[in-house]
C-alpha cells in the first residue's frame, strides 16, 4: 500500500507525505483512526523519515515498510524534492526545512516522534529535536557531518552538476552514468545508479532530475558555511549516529558527534558508503530497529 497525505509547510508550501506500509488487518496494531481507517488502536509510536539532498520519500520505502509493522512510519518529500512544491525563490534555508518537518509531525499526529534522517534530512532531524524536544522521542542520524564543509566543497558540487550529461535518453543511461561512469566515483555502485534513477522524470527531450540543481545548491549552502555542533549538544533524546564505513562522515567525527550528544550512540555499517540505507539495507534496518525497540514504547 502507498498512501499520500498532503501537509502544509512553511509559507503555505504543499508537502507530500507518504505511507508505504501494508494496510492493517482487523484493526491491528498499525491501525490509526482518521488515517488508515483503523478501529482505535495505535501503533507503538510515530516515525518520520527525512531523505537527503536530491532524495525523495520513496527512497525510504523499504525501511518504512519494515518499520510499519510496529510503528506508524511516514516519509516526507521535503520542499524542492519529489512531489512536494518547489517554490522558485524558496526559502531553502535551515529554518524552512525544520519548520516543514515540525509541521509534518504536528499535522500527521506523529509526536512525540522518532526522526530518521539521511544526510540533509539528518541535520533537519537533530535541529528539530534541539528546538522542539516535546515533539521528538528519538533521532537517527545517517551519514551527516556536523562540521562545515567549506566553500571549496560548494564549487566542486557546482562543477559536478555541470558535468551531468543531460538529458539522459533512458533510465538505463541514468543508472549506468551515476553507477559506473560518473568521474567522481571511486568504484562502480549499482545502488547509487538506482538512487539517482528514482529522482529522474521523463520530459519531452529525455530524462531529467525532478529537482532544480540551483535550488539544491542553495539548500546545501546552509551546511557548507555553517557548523552544527552546538545544536547536537541540545538534543536531549536518545540519538543514534550511523555511518557507512566508506561514507562521507568519517569515524573520528562520528564518534565526536556521539560524545557531544547527551544520549548518543554509534553504529557503523561495513560495505556501505554515503547511501548506507541503499548499500546495505538489511544491516541498516537491523541497527535502526534495535535502537527504536529500546527507546520507543511497546
HELIX and SHEET records of a PDB file:
HELIX    1   1 UNK A   10  UNK A   12  5                                   3    
HELIX    2   2 UNK A   57  UNK A   60  5                                   4    
HELIX    3   3 UNK A   61  UNK A   67  1                                   7    
HELIX    4   4 UNK A   94  UNK A  108  1                                  15    
HELIX    5   5 UNK A  120  UNK A  131  1                                  12    
HELIX    6   6 UNK A  151  UNK A  163  1                                  13    
HELIX    7   7 UNK A  171  UNK A  176  1                                   6    
HELIX    8   8 UNK A  177  UNK A  181  3                                   5    
HELIX    9   9 UNK A  190  UNK A  197  1                                   8    
HELIX   10  10 UNK A  213  UNK A  224  1                                  12    
HELIX   11  11 UNK A  229  UNK A  233  1                                   5    
HELIX   12  12 UNK A  251  UNK A  260  1                                  10    
HELIX   13  13 UNK A  276  UNK A  279  1                                   4    
HELIX   14  14 UNK A  281  UNK A  295  1                                  15    
SHEET    1   A 8 UNK A   3  UNK A   8  0                                        
SHEET    2   A 8 UNK A  14  UNK A  19 -1                                        
SHEET    3   A 8 UNK A  72  UNK A  77 -1                                        
SHEET    4   A 8 UNK A  46  UNK A  50  1                                        
SHEET    5   A 8 UNK A 113  UNK A 118  1                                        
SHEET    6   A 8 UNK A 136  UNK A 142  1                                        
SHEET    7   A 8 UNK A 238  UNK A 244  1                                        
SHEET    8   A 8 UNK A 264  UNK A 269  1                                        
SHEET    1   B 2 UNK A 200  UNK A 203  0                                        
SHEET    2   B 2 UNK A 206  UNK A 209 -1                                        
END                                                                             
